[in-house]
């Protein structure tokens, strides 16, 4: 019974220590987050450009089709 209580207390203490250690972000983690944000922004912009090119290509295709009729 004492061993079970001791084990429970140890798990709680380790959990608290682990939780408080995870709160502060180091420079590598901050840099990693900035890289992630930059990659996400670049991906979003690439999707926008791809969509714009696709739309323009469809417009040109329709104009070519109309001019050849």
N, CA and C of each residue as an Amber inpcrd file, in Angstrom:
protein
   207
   0.8270000  -1.1850000   0.0000000   0.0000000   0.0000000   0.0000000
   0.8740000   1.2530000   0.0000000   1.9150000   1.2460000   0.8080000
   2.8180000   2.3940000   0.8720000   3.5530000   2.5370000  -0.4520000
   3.9310000   1.4270000  -1.0530000   4.6290000   1.4590000  -2.3360000
   3.7440000   2.0610000  -3.4280000   2.4580000   1.7290000  -3.3890000
   1.5190000   2.2610000  -4.3730000   1.3790000   3.7730000  -4.2150000
   1.2810000   4.2630000  -2.9790000   1.1730000   5.6990000  -2.7280000
   2.4610000   6.4100000  -3.1380000   3.6000000   5.7950000  -2.8150000
   4.8850000   6.3750000  -3.1780000   5.0350000   6.4670000  -4.6990000
   4.6200000   5.4300000  -5.3850000   4.6720000   5.4200000  -6.8370000
   3.7530000   6.4960000  -7.4210000   2.5760000   6.6570000  -6.8830000
   1.6370000   7.6850000  -7.3350000   2.2130000   9.0710000  -7.1220000
   2.8260000   9.3070000  -5.9760000   3.4380000  10.6100000  -5.6810000
   4.6000000  10.8790000  -6.6380000   5.3980000   9.8640000  -6.9000000
   6.5320000  10.0390000  -7.8200000   6.0480000  10.3740000  -9.2340000
   4.9980000   9.7030000  -9.6700000   4.4500000   9.9770000 -11.0070000
   3.9190000  11.4060000 -11.0740000   3.2320000  11.8450000 -10.0200000
   2.7190000  13.2170000  -9.9940000   3.8500000  14.2410000 -10.0190000
   4.8860000  13.9970000  -9.2480000   6.0280000  14.9250000  -9.2170000
   6.7090000  14.9800000 -10.5780000   6.9290000  13.8270000 -11.1900000
   7.5530000  13.7950000 -12.5150000   6.6800000  14.4840000 -13.5570000
   5.3740000  14.3130000 -13.4400000   4.4610000  14.9750000 -14.3740000
   4.5340000  16.4900000 -14.2290000   4.5740000  16.9680000 -13.0040000
   4.6550000  18.4100000 -12.7490000   5.9720000  18.9690000 -13.2850000
   7.0620000  18.2740000 -13.0270000   8.3720000  18.7210000 -13.5090000
   8.3940000  18.7390000 -15.0370000   7.8780000  17.6960000 -15.6430000
   7.8640000  17.6210000 -17.1060000   6.9900000  18.7280000 -17.6920000
   5.8580000  18.9930000 -17.0730000   4.9420000  20.0260000 -17.5720000
   5.5680000  21.4130000 -17.4710000   6.1950000  21.7220000 -16.3680000
   6.7950000  23.0490000 -16.2190000   8.0260000  23.2050000 -17.1110000
   8.7250000  22.1270000 -17.3700000   9.8960000  22.2040000 -18.2460000
   9.4820000  22.4400000 -19.6910000   8.3090000  22.0100000 -20.0660000
   7.8410000  22.1580000 -21.4440000   7.2740000  23.5450000 -21.7310000
   6.9980000  24.3210000 -20.7120000   6.3880000  25.6290000 -20.9290000
   7.3390000  26.6150000 -21.5830000   8.5860000  26.6320000 -21.1620000
   9.5180000  27.6090000 -21.7230000  10.0830000  27.0960000 -23.0380000
  10.1170000  27.9880000 -24.0260000  10.6130000  27.6160000 -25.3400000
  12.0350000  28.1230000 -25.4980000  12.8770000  27.2460000 -25.9550000
  14.2590000  27.6140000 -26.1970000  14.4150000  28.2440000 -27.5680000
  15.6080000  28.7320000 -27.8690000  15.8390000  29.3850000 -29.1600000
  15.6460000  28.4430000 -30.3530000  15.9800000  27.1880000 -30.1910000
  15.8130000  26.2360000 -31.3020000  14.3320000  26.0130000 -31.5880000
  13.5380000  25.9060000 -30.5480000  12.0990000  25.7080000 -30.7420000
  11.4590000  26.9490000 -31.3630000  11.8760000  28.1220000 -30.9280000
  11.3610000  29.3710000 -31.5120000  11.7450000  29.4690000 -32.9830000
  12.9710000  29.1210000 -33.3030000  13.4330000  29.1460000 -34.6930000
  12.6440000  28.1360000 -35.5230000  12.4200000  26.9790000 -34.9560000
  11.6480000  25.9510000 -35.6500000  10.2320000  26.4140000 -35.9460000
   9.6190000  27.1060000 -34.9940000   8.2700000  27.6340000 -35.2000000
   8.2690000  28.6870000 -36.3070000   9.2940000  29.5340000 -36.3300000
   9.3780000  30.5490000 -37.3790000   9.5520000  29.8950000 -38.7510000
  10.3470000  28.8390000 -38.8010000  10.5270000  28.1090000 -40.0630000
   9.2060000  27.4830000 -40.4890000   8.4990000  26.8790000 -39.5410000
   7.2010000  26.2780000 -39.8490000   6.2310000  27.3240000 -40.4010000
   6.2150000  28.5050000 -39.7770000   5.3320000  29.5810000 -40.2350000
   5.7170000  30.0210000 -41.6470000   7.0050000  30.1540000 -41.9090000
   7.4650000  30.5730000 -43.2330000   7.0910000  29.5440000 -44.2870000
   7.2650000  28.2770000 -43.9600000   6.9070000  27.2130000 -44.9030000
   5.4000000  27.2400000 -45.1610000   4.6070000  27.4400000 -44.1210000
   3.1560000  27.4800000 -44.2830000   2.7380000  28.6630000 -45.1540000
   3.3390000  29.8350000 -44.9050000   3.0150000  31.0150000 -45.7170000
   3.4010000  30.7860000 -47.1700000   4.5690000  30.1830000 -47.3950000
   5.0230000  29.9070000 -48.7580000   4.0900000  28.9190000 -49.4500000
   3.6820000  27.9020000 -48.7280000   2.7560000  26.9120000 -49.2820000
   1.4280000  27.5620000 -49.6410000   0.9080000  28.4010000 -48.7450000
  -0.3520000  29.0890000 -49.0040000  -0.2400000  29.9850000 -50.2300000
   0.8660000  30.7210000 -50.3310000   1.0690000  31.6150000 -51.4710000
   1.1860000  30.8120000 -52.7650000   1.8920000  29.6880000 -52.7240000
   2.0320000  28.8420000 -53.9110000   0.6710000  28.3230000 -54.3590000
  -0.1860000  27.9730000 -53.4130000  -1.5360000  27.5160000 -53.7660000
  -2.3200000  28.6400000 -54.4270000  -2.1910000  29.8630000 -53.9000000
  -2.8820000  31.0080000 -54.4820000  -2.4050000  31.2460000 -55.9100000
  -1.1040000  31.2240000 -56.1140000  -0.5370000  31.4630000 -57.4470000
  -0.9660000  30.3560000 -58.4050000  -0.9260000  29.1260000 -57.9500000
  -1.3400000  27.9980000 -58.7860000  -2.7940000  28.1530000 -59.2050000
  -3.6320000  28.5470000 -58.2680000  -5.0490000  28.7410000 -58.5580000
  -5.2500000  29.8890000 -59.5510000  -4.4860000  30.9700000 -59.3890000
  -4.5830000  32.1090000 -60.3040000  -4.1390000  31.7130000 -61.7090000
  -3.0570000  30.9410000 -61.8060000  -2.5700000  30.4920000 -63.1100000
  -3.6080000  29.5790000 -63.7580000  -4.1930000  28.7000000 -62.9780000
  -5.2200000  27.7900000 -63.4900000  -6.4090000  28.5880000 -64.0300000
  -6.8630000  29.5710000 -63.2630000  -7.9900000  30.3990000 -63.6970000
  -7.6660000  31.1390000 -64.9890000  -6.4740000  31.7140000 -65.0470000
  -6.0620000  32.4530000 -66.2430000  -5.9620000  31.5240000 -67.4430000
  -5.4380000  30.3280000 -67.2500000  -5.3220000  29.3620000 -68.3440000
  -6.7070000  28.9800000 -68.8590000  -7.6650000  28.8290000 -67.9620000
  -9.0340000  28.5210000 -68.3860000  -9.6180000  29.6760000 -69.1910000
  -9.3620000  30.9180000 -68.7410000  -9.8430000  32.0890000 -69.4670000
  -9.2570000  32.1260000 -70.8810000  -7.9500000  31.9370000 -70.9750000
  -7.2800000  31.9560000 -72.2750000  -7.8300000  30.8300000 -73.1510000
  -8.0250000  29.6840000 -72.5810000  -8.5740000  28.5440000 -73.3230000
  -9.9500000  28.8670000 -73.8850000 -10.7750000  29.5040000 -73.0830000
 -12.1070000  29.8830000 -73.5480000 -12.0410000  30.9260000 -74.6600000
 -11.1120000  31.8900000 -74.5240000 -10.9500000  32.9130000 -75.5520000
 -10.4790000  32.2890000 -76.8690000  -9.5460000  31.3530000 -76.7720000
  -9.0520000  30.6740000 -77.9710000 -10.1890000  29.8800000 -78.6150000
 -10.9610000  29.2140000 -77.8000000 -12.0810000  28.4250000 -78.3180000
 -13.0930000  29.3230000 -79.0220000 -13.4000000  30.4900000 -78.4280000
 -14.3480000  31.4270000 -79.0290000 -13.8020000  31.9850000 -80.3440000
 -12.5100000  32.2580000 -80.3910000 -11.9270000  32.8570000 -81.5940000
 -11.8020000  31.8750000 -82.7500000 -11.8220000  30.5980000 -82.4580000
 -11.7010000  29.5970000 -83.5170000 -13.0540000  29.0830000 -83.9940000
 -14.1360000  29.5260000 -83.4010000 -15.4600000  29.0570000 -83.8020000
 -15.9640000  29.7470000 -85.0190000
